[in-house]
Amino acid sequence: MSLYRAFVSPSRRLLVQLQPSSPTSFLAAVHTRQMSYYSKKKKAMRASMTHVKKSKGQQELMQEESRDIMPSMRQRSLGQIHDFWVPIPSSHTSSLFSSDGFKERWEHIKKRAYSMYSAGMMRFKLETDWNAVDFAAKAQDQYIRMSNILSGKEAGDLRSLATDECAARLKSEFKQKKVQWTYLEDAERPQVVHINLIPVNSKDNLYCQVTVRLFMKVECSNTDQPEEDTGTHLDYVVFEKHLTGKDSQWRIAGNILPLFMLPKAKQEEIRQQRAEYEAKMKQRVKDAAKS
């Protein structure tokens, strides 16, 4: 004769038929029923959590909470230069009727258009008093001060003027070369040549990199060879700021060596490397725009 016993749980009543002759089969049946029940319950809970439709108010609240939490998790700098483009001077441009000349002018138009867009967005949303002329003058002063600190002529915190990666790289280079650098005067007025607004991971996490053309008269000397060399120095310096970060400042992220200053054999190799790198960065920006 079969016996019936009821097992009551907080969520469900299990009715199990007991066979006195086979206690092991009874325990196995109970264990199997319980495992299948809890596994189905976990799947249902996961599905309900991932497919819950949130109201507009709940979405806005979650975005505000993420804005408060994420800044502490975000990095201070990108750690690398996003765009290596600099305008090619007329003395190095190809003919307008050649394929290279057409590509150079078309790229120039696209970069100028994006620079105007980046400057407008930066003024409209974040820095209303930003001005390209004033920024270039301050950028040159910051560049000179950084060079004086590296040469040992001035005391100061290098990481307040340059990003952590750039500061570490410059310290090691100046220790090896032991270069003394002295600014004399401007050969030409400093000029902003490119502005690049970069969203990282989301539209609200914005970085900006500004390329400044510095053409100045300097005096350089090496401690191993104390002969001083006076001449003009052309450099394209990239300044970076985390626009949406609290207490962020403009810092030097590195410099760009223009392709037109290199021999043609080296230009193609570097151009290919930069094209691959820029393609990866553009894909990251597209993914951030979709999120």
Secondary structure, DSSP 8 states (H G I E B T S, - for coil): --EEEEEE-SS-EEEEEE-TT-HHHHHHHHHHHHHHHHHHHHHHHHHHHHS----HHHHHHHHHHHHHHGGGTS-SS-SS-S-------GGG---TTSHHHHHHHHHHHHHHHHHHHHHHHIIIII-TT--HHHHHHHHHHHHHHHHHHHHTSS---GGGTB-HHHHHHHHHHHHHH-EEEEEEEESS--EEEEEEEEE-SSTTSEEEEEEEEEEEEEEEEESSS---EEEEEEEEEEEEEETTSTT---EEEEEE--GGGS-HHHHHHHHHHHHHHHHHHHHHHHHHHH-
